[in-house]
């Protein structure tokens, strides 16, 4: 969802969790992926989507 441009509140609403839960998950993802900030996390997410999503003809 990060790579699709969803904001924290949008993700929380879609997943039926609090915004704080999303913030915490993003913080843990940043640590695990060694991303310096949310912008870098977004870049990683977009690269992942482009690499692992099959192209449609």
C-alpha positions, 0 to 999 in steps of 0.5 A: 500500500505504501508503494501505491501512494496510500497515506497513513490514515488511508491505510489504517481505514482500509485495514481497520486498524489505528493510524498509530498501528500503521505508523509503528509498522512503518517505523519497523519496516524502515528499521528492517529495510535500513531506510533512513526516512519515509521517502526512502521507504516509499522508494523501496516499496515502488521498486519492489512493486515494479520488480515483482508485479507481472506486466499485463499485455 
